[in-house]
């Protein structure tokens, strides 16, 4: 696509239509970051204000392995996008599949944690203020991981069908921004819930 240019106050500005996707993704990320900020602030504000137990240190275990899985998926998606830009579709597919696998592993970890909390610890969203804010914040993040995995899986299906080529690299870069955002948010959630909150 050709770039459109215009002169404003003596400065020449160029607009590339391909930038629309990137601008849209940054706008989505800004909106989602605002929502996460509200949930994180609520969690921090209500931490320690529950009138009854349990407290975070009573029931939470630090999910180190699953955190490593999710953060590693940012590395694999970065190199996947880089490979596609260079025309390495096979390498892209392998790294993209690794990203999905690592993301699914993280989601499995969240599921097993919730199973343990709900069925073994009898700790639910209605137990106390901590339960309400914990499940809301971690659940919001898990929802974003599910959405990301769904979209990544669609791209994987197109890759297996031979429909993904190097000219799609810009779109893959835009999509990878969302996944990096999900990972950055987890660093904040992990720090606030599993490190500071204990």
Rosetta silent file (secondary structure, phi, psi, omega in degrees, C-alpha in Angstrom):
SEQUENCE: XXXXXXXXXXXXXXXXXXXXXXXXXXXXXXXXXXXXXXXXXXXXXXXXXXXXXXXXXXXXXXXXXXXXXXXXXXXXXXXXXXXXXXXXXXXXXXXXXXXXXXXXXXXXXXXXXXXXXXXXXXXXXXXXXXXXXXXXXXXXXXXXXXXXXXXXXXXXXXXXXXXXXXXXXXXXXXXXXXXXXXXXXXXXXXXXXXXXXX
SCORE:     score description
SCORE:     0.000 S_00000001
   1 L     0.000  145.046 -179.096    0.000    0.000    0.000 S_00000001
   2 L   -85.454  143.843  177.883    1.166    3.500   -0.757 S_00000001
   3 E   -79.944  144.911  175.572    1.761    6.007    2.008 S_00000001
   4 E  -102.867  136.766 -178.933   -0.244    9.224    1.993 S_00000001
   5 E  -125.063  154.481  176.583    1.611   12.392    2.930 S_00000001
   6 E  -151.463  158.636  179.681    0.608   15.883    3.940 S_00000001
   7 E  -109.356  124.970  179.282    2.338   18.987    5.229 S_00000001
   8 E  -125.344  121.636  178.991    1.305   20.413    8.605 S_00000001
   9 L    50.371   41.678  177.046    2.985   23.563    9.959 S_00000001
  10 L    81.886   -5.153  179.872    5.910   23.038    7.619 S_00000001
  11 E  -103.721  136.893  179.934    6.460   19.411    8.689 S_00000001
  12 E   -89.419  119.734  179.891    5.832   16.571    6.266 S_00000001
  13 E  -108.270  138.523  178.060    3.723   13.790    7.806 S_00000001
  14 E  -117.291  137.253  178.914    3.306   10.382    6.213 S_00000001
  15 E  -120.492  117.319  177.940    0.394    8.031    6.819 S_00000001
  16 E  -100.518  120.627 -179.690    0.768    4.424    5.822 S_00000001
  17 L   -54.788  -25.660  178.911   -2.586    2.569    5.645 S_00000001
  18 L   -66.825  -18.841  179.739   -0.789   -0.527    6.982 S_00000001
  19 H   -74.620  -12.121 -178.190   -0.364    1.365   10.277 S_00000001
  20 H   -56.880  -44.323 -179.447   -4.127    1.211   10.904 S_00000001
  21 H   -62.221  -42.193 -179.906   -3.883   -2.251   12.451 S_00000001
  22 H   -65.527  -43.079  179.122   -1.062   -1.220   14.743 S_00000001
  23 H   -64.120  -41.794  178.295   -2.913    1.945   15.849 S_00000001
  24 H   -62.487  -41.602 -179.342   -6.087   -0.078   16.457 S_00000001
  25 H   -67.334  -41.737  177.470   -4.166   -2.618   18.540 S_00000001
  26 H   -63.197  -35.045  177.580   -2.475    0.088   20.615 S_00000001
  27 H   -66.560  -43.136  177.415   -5.912    1.648   21.201 S_00000001
  28 H   -62.229  -44.615 -179.360   -7.306   -1.716   22.337 S_00000001
  29 H   -62.445  -40.212  178.525   -4.310   -2.267   24.603 S_00000001
  30 H   -62.239  -42.853  179.613   -4.746    1.207   26.149 S_00000001
  31 H   -65.323  -44.959 -179.522   -8.420    0.483   26.870 S_00000001
  32 H   -67.038  -35.626  177.959   -7.659   -2.955   28.310 S_00000001
  33 H   -62.770  -36.543  177.975   -4.799   -1.555   30.400 S_00000001
  34 H   -64.061  -42.401  179.064   -7.277    0.883   31.967 S_00000001
  35 H   -64.029  -45.743  179.321   -9.592   -1.982   32.913 S_00000001
  36 H   -62.635  -36.456  179.024   -6.735   -3.996   34.406 S_00000001
  37 H   -60.556  -42.909  178.593   -5.570   -0.947   36.354 S_00000001
  38 H   -60.735  -44.613 -178.497   -8.995   -0.673   37.987 S_00000001
  39 H   -68.124  -38.324  178.631   -8.943   -4.358   38.958 S_00000001
  40 H   -66.715  -44.089  178.954   -5.374   -4.190   40.311 S_00000001
  41 H   -61.768  -41.971  178.444   -6.160   -1.071   42.361 S_00000001
  42 H   -61.956  -42.971  179.446   -9.286   -2.760   43.751 S_00000001
  43 H   -60.556  -48.739 -178.458   -7.273   -5.847   44.688 S_00000001
  44 H   -64.128  -41.263 -177.961   -4.603   -3.782   46.459 S_00000001
  45 H   -62.451  -41.798 -175.859   -7.201   -1.571   48.164 S_00000001
  46 H   -90.101   -3.129 -179.659   -9.167   -4.500   49.609 S_00000001
  47 L   -62.451  127.185  178.636   -6.124   -6.619   50.485 S_00000001
  48 L    82.291    2.912 -178.152   -6.149   -7.415   54.193 S_00000001
  49 L  -101.365    3.712  177.729   -9.632   -5.948   54.712 S_00000001
  50 L   -69.132  137.239 -179.246  -11.501   -9.259   54.757 S_00000001
  51 L   -79.429  -18.832  179.059  -13.299   -9.814   58.057 S_00000001
  52 L  -135.161  162.879 -179.049  -12.845  -13.575   57.812 S_00000001
  53 L   -78.647  178.585    1.610  -10.228  -15.929   56.367 S_00000001
  54 L   -84.983  170.122  176.744   -8.562  -17.271   54.456 S_00000001
  55 L  -104.900  169.023  179.720   -5.817  -14.819   53.561 S_00000001
  56 H   -54.125  -42.922 -178.140   -3.504  -15.037   50.513 S_00000001
  57 H   -67.613  -19.438  179.027   -0.719  -16.712   52.470 S_00000001
  58 H   -76.050  -34.478 -170.307   -3.200  -19.368   53.659 S_00000001
  59 H  -122.877  -21.301 -174.590   -4.272  -20.596   50.223 S_00000001
  60 L   -88.099  140.314  172.405   -2.066  -19.250   47.416 S_00000001
  61 L  -117.505  138.681 -176.558    0.960  -21.025   46.003 S_00000001
  62 L   -72.117  117.785 -176.724    3.352  -19.091   43.765 S_00000001
  63 L   -83.602   69.012 -175.238    2.913  -20.433   40.178 S_00000001
  64 H   -63.490  -49.392 -176.253    6.559  -20.140   39.133 S_00000001
  65 H   -60.454  -47.131 -177.062    6.535  -22.851   36.447 S_00000001
  66 H   -69.802  -29.169  174.605    3.367  -21.628   34.731 S_00000001
  67 H   -67.038  -41.827  176.878    4.633  -18.054   34.860 S_00000001
  68 H   -61.034  -40.139  177.343    7.816  -19.152   33.102 S_00000001
  69 H   -57.472  -50.491 -176.252    5.631  -20.858   30.473 S_00000001
  70 H   -65.410  -45.087 -178.854    3.676  -17.676   29.762 S_00000001
  71 H   -66.648  -32.658  176.519    6.703  -15.388   29.699 S_00000001
  72 H   -65.922  -30.531 -179.325    8.545  -17.845   27.428 S_00000001
  73 H   -66.394  -23.766  174.926    5.640  -17.627   24.988 S_00000001
  74 H   -68.542  -34.771  178.139    6.508  -13.957   24.446 S_00000001
  75 H   -68.766  -46.127 -177.334    9.939  -15.075   23.258 S_00000001
  76 H   -66.106  -38.617  179.941    8.544  -17.716   20.895 S_00000001
  77 H   -69.693  -32.922  177.313    5.947  -15.372   19.372 S_00000001
  78 H   -62.767  -47.651 -178.838    8.631  -12.722   18.835 S_00000001
  79 H   -73.084  -26.917  174.939   10.851  -15.133   16.936 S_00000001
  80 H   -63.344  -48.485  179.434    7.852  -16.560   15.075 S_00000001
  81 H   -62.095  -40.150  179.404    7.001  -13.114   13.717 S_00000001
  82 H   -63.846  -40.985  179.387   10.649  -12.503   12.879 S_00000001
  83 H   -63.689  -41.899 -179.551   10.842  -15.817   11.001 S_00000001
  84 H   -65.350  -39.261  179.192    7.756  -15.027    8.928 S_00000001
  85 H   -60.624  -31.620 -179.686    9.149  -11.623    8.006 S_00000001
  86 L   -89.521    1.333  177.776   12.225  -13.429    6.637 S_00000001
  87 L    91.092    5.892 -179.795   10.066  -15.900    4.703 S_00000001
  88 L   -87.587   78.677 -175.336   10.565  -18.880    7.030 S_00000001
  89 H   -66.342  -39.899  179.580    6.988  -20.143    7.112 S_00000001
  90 H   -62.898  -47.139  178.201    7.903  -23.584    8.500 S_00000001
  91 H   -63.013  -40.020  176.131    9.927  -22.098   11.348 S_00000001
  92 H   -56.642  -48.899 -178.578    7.110  -19.612   11.938 S_00000001
  93 H   -59.509  -41.682 -179.640    4.601  -22.457   12.249 S_00000001
  94 H   -65.307  -44.384 -179.903    6.780  -24.356   14.721 S_00000001
  95 H   -70.413  -34.652  177.678    7.350  -21.296   16.910 S_00000001
  96 H   -65.101  -42.087  177.300    3.687  -20.289   16.675 S_00000001
  97 H   -64.275  -38.273  177.210    2.670  -23.768   17.834 S_00000001
  98 H   -62.904  -38.602  178.197    5.177  -23.490   20.693 S_00000001
  99 H   -62.244  -45.833  179.166    3.544  -20.190   21.688 S_00000001
 100 H   -62.202  -42.943 -179.167    0.102  -21.809   21.753 S_00000001
 101 H   -62.846  -44.703  179.399    1.436  -24.760   23.763 S_00000001
 102 H   -66.011  -40.877  177.404    3.098  -22.514   26.351 S_00000001
 103 H   -64.025  -41.933  178.556   -0.025  -20.329   26.623 S_00000001
 104 H   -65.885  -36.017  176.889   -2.222  -23.410   27.014 S_00000001
 105 H   -62.489  -41.580  177.171    0.162  -24.708   29.680 S_00000001
 106 H   -62.675  -44.188 -179.204   -0.231  -21.470   31.605 S_00000001
 107 H   -64.129  -37.591  175.441   -4.022  -21.679   31.307 S_00000001
 108 H   -60.998  -41.295  178.143   -3.908  -25.271   32.535 S_00000001
 109 H   -61.559  -41.794  177.339   -1.943  -24.036   35.559 S_00000001
 110 H   -63.599  -41.996  179.266   -4.605  -21.431   36.316 S_00000001
 111 H   -62.447  -43.693 -179.970   -7.299  -24.101   35.983 S_00000001
 112 H   -68.401  -34.571  177.071   -5.562  -26.514   38.355 S_00000001
 113 H   -64.162  -45.962 -179.904   -4.981  -23.712   40.857 S_00000001
 114 H   -65.252  -38.160  178.002   -8.645  -22.765   40.780 S_00000001
 115 H   -59.721  -46.767  179.438   -9.701  -26.419   41.093 S_00000001
 116 H   -62.138  -44.972 -178.441   -7.540  -26.788   44.204 S_00000001
 117 H   -64.303  -43.764 -174.886   -8.793  -23.521   45.693 S_00000001
 118 H   -76.625  -47.545 -171.975  -12.482  -24.201   45.044 S_00000001
 119 H   -93.482  -24.352 -179.924  -12.758  -27.943   45.729 S_00000001
 120 H  -102.939  -41.614 -179.198   -9.983  -28.571   48.247 S_00000001
 121 L   -90.531  -11.333 -176.612   -9.617  -25.252   50.071 S_00000001
 122 L    56.551   38.244 -179.099  -13.333  -24.328   49.715 S_00000001
 123 L  -108.238  111.717 -176.037  -12.200  -20.848   48.705 S_00000001
 124 L  -121.365  179.278 -179.861  -14.596  -19.241   46.210 S_00000001
 125 L   -64.271  -22.882 -179.094  -15.370  -15.807   44.803 S_00000001
 126 L   -98.678    4.274 -177.282  -17.968  -15.359   47.555 S_00000001
 127 L   -64.267  -50.770  179.516  -15.780  -16.410   50.507 S_00000001
 128 L  -163.133 -174.868 -179.457  -14.565  -12.905   51.392 S_00000001
 129 H   -61.327  -37.648  177.867  -13.269   -9.670   49.831 S_00000001
 130 H   -60.902  -44.632  178.749   -9.972  -11.357   49.010 S_00000001
 131 H   -60.961  -43.286 -179.593  -11.812  -14.100   47.124 S_00000001
 132 H   -62.284  -48.126 -176.950  -13.872  -11.587   45.175 S_00000001
 133 H   -74.339  -35.007  179.649  -10.911   -9.479   44.090 S_00000001
 134 H   -63.325  -53.948 -177.340   -8.592  -12.462   43.501 S_00000001
 135 H   -65.982  -32.522  178.719  -10.954  -14.340   41.190 S_00000001
 136 H   -66.811  -47.191 -177.055  -11.961  -11.138   39.400 S_00000001
 137 H   -70.370  -51.423 -178.692   -8.379  -10.066   38.670 S_00000001
 138 H   -68.082  -35.212  177.747   -6.897  -13.463   37.837 S_00000001
 139 H   -66.293  -39.024  177.054  -10.069  -14.427   35.970 S_00000001
 140 H   -61.675  -42.326  178.552   -9.909  -11.274   33.849 S_00000001
 141 H   -66.171  -43.968  179.952   -6.357  -12.147   32.873 S_00000001
 142 H   -60.448  -37.343  177.346   -7.275  -15.770   32.150 S_00000001
 143 H   -60.728  -42.366  179.195  -10.091  -14.540   29.887 S_00000001
 144 H   -66.590  -34.027  175.740   -7.580  -12.503   27.889 S_00000001
 145 H   -65.991  -42.007  178.675   -5.331  -15.550   27.586 S_00000001
 146 H   -60.092  -47.383  178.554   -8.287  -17.582   26.265 S_00000001
 147 H   -59.025  -45.725  179.352   -9.080  -14.896   23.676 S_00000001
 148 H   -60.832  -45.035  179.741   -5.424  -14.763   22.651 S_00000001
 149 H   -63.693  -36.508  178.326   -5.163  -18.545   22.327 S_00000001
 150 H   -61.592  -47.417 -179.465   -8.331  -18.620   20.232 S_00000001
 151 H   -67.960  -41.645  177.958   -6.919  -16.087   17.763 S_00000001
 152 H   -61.152  -36.761  179.498   -3.487  -17.751   17.743 S_00000001
 153 H   -67.746  -36.287  176.520   -5.180  -21.072   16.974 S_00000001
 154 H   -62.961  -44.478  177.975   -7.006  -19.543   14.007 S_00000001
 155 H   -62.102  -39.361  178.830   -3.676  -18.302   12.641 S_00000001
 156 H   -62.716  -40.781  178.395   -2.212  -21.772   13.225 S_00000001
 157 H   -61.886  -44.636  177.368   -5.060  -23.335   11.239 S_00000001
 158 H   -63.202  -35.115  178.580   -4.429  -20.942    8.339 S_00000001
 159 H   -64.874  -44.717  179.557   -0.717  -21.765    8.572 S_00000001
 160 H   -64.649  -29.799  178.199   -1.412  -25.497    8.300 S_00000001
 161 L   -82.094   -3.335  178.357   -3.626  -24.798    5.282 S_00000001
 162 L    81.118   18.929 -176.641   -0.750  -22.935    3.632 S_00000001
 163 L   -94.554   -6.271 -179.227   -2.483  -19.561    3.685 S_00000001
 164 L   -99.944  125.976 -178.599    0.085  -17.692    5.798 S_00000001
 165 L  -133.724  175.343 -175.153    2.978  -16.128    3.893 S_00000001
 166 H   -61.654  -26.994  178.675    5.655  -13.501    4.484 S_00000001
 167 H   -69.366   -9.581  176.877    3.383  -10.711    3.216 S_00000001
 168 H   -93.616    6.278 -174.705    1.235  -11.317    6.304 S_00000001
 169 H   -59.561  -37.529 -179.340    4.136  -10.499    8.638 S_00000001
 170 H   -63.163  -41.890  178.732    2.780   -7.043    9.506 S_00000001
 171 H   -66.131  -37.489  178.211   -0.538   -8.527   10.672 S_00000001
 172 H   -66.420  -39.289  176.450    1.303  -11.137   12.713 S_00000001
 173 H   -59.757  -43.597  179.960    3.372   -8.367   14.326 S_00000001
 174 H   -63.117  -44.613  179.132    0.163   -6.541   15.267 S_00000001
 175 H   -63.708  -37.339 -179.513   -1.334   -9.708   16.745 S_00000001
 176 H   -66.289  -24.989  176.064    1.833  -10.415   18.709 S_00000001
 177 H   -59.596  -41.210  178.284    1.448   -7.018   20.402 S_00000001
 178 H   -61.347  -44.729 -178.020   -1.704   -8.313   22.094 S_00000001
 179 H   -65.473  -39.163  176.290    0.111  -11.414   23.344 S_00000001
 180 H   -62.931  -37.697  177.808    2.993   -9.340   24.707 S_00000001
 181 H   -61.017  -45.401  179.085    0.414   -7.176   26.490 S_00000001
 182 H   -58.722  -39.835  179.377   -1.128  -10.269   28.113 S_00000001
 183 H   -68.619  -42.127  179.086    2.337  -11.281   29.334 S_00000001
 184 H   -63.538  -41.403  178.032    3.151   -7.826   30.715 S_00000001
 185 H   -61.134  -39.186  179.666   -0.171   -7.751   32.554 S_00000001
 186 H   -63.790  -35.705  177.437    0.650  -11.120   34.102 S_00000001
 187 H   -58.959  -42.187  178.415    3.929   -9.729   35.455 S_00000001
 188 H   -66.154  -48.320 -179.277    1.890   -7.042   37.250 S_00000001
 189 H   -61.622  -45.932  179.865   -0.746   -9.534   38.474 S_00000001
 190 H   -58.588  -44.687 -179.423    1.915  -12.008   39.592 S_00000001
 191 H   -64.667  -46.269 -176.182    3.779   -9.307   41.513 S_00000001
 192 H   -71.793  -45.050 -174.441    0.679   -7.883   43.185 S_00000001
 193 H   -81.655  -48.713 -170.044   -1.142  -11.159   43.959 S_00000001
 194 H   -96.512  -18.168 -179.874    1.606  -13.692   44.585 S_00000001
 195 H  -108.385  -60.737 -179.346    4.519  -11.599   45.832 S_00000001
 196 H   -66.938  -39.316 -173.774    3.257   -8.370   47.464 S_00000001
 197 L   -72.629  -11.528 -179.133   -0.022   -9.867   48.664 S_00000001
 198 L   -96.355    0.000    0.000    1.630  -12.638   50.661 S_00000001
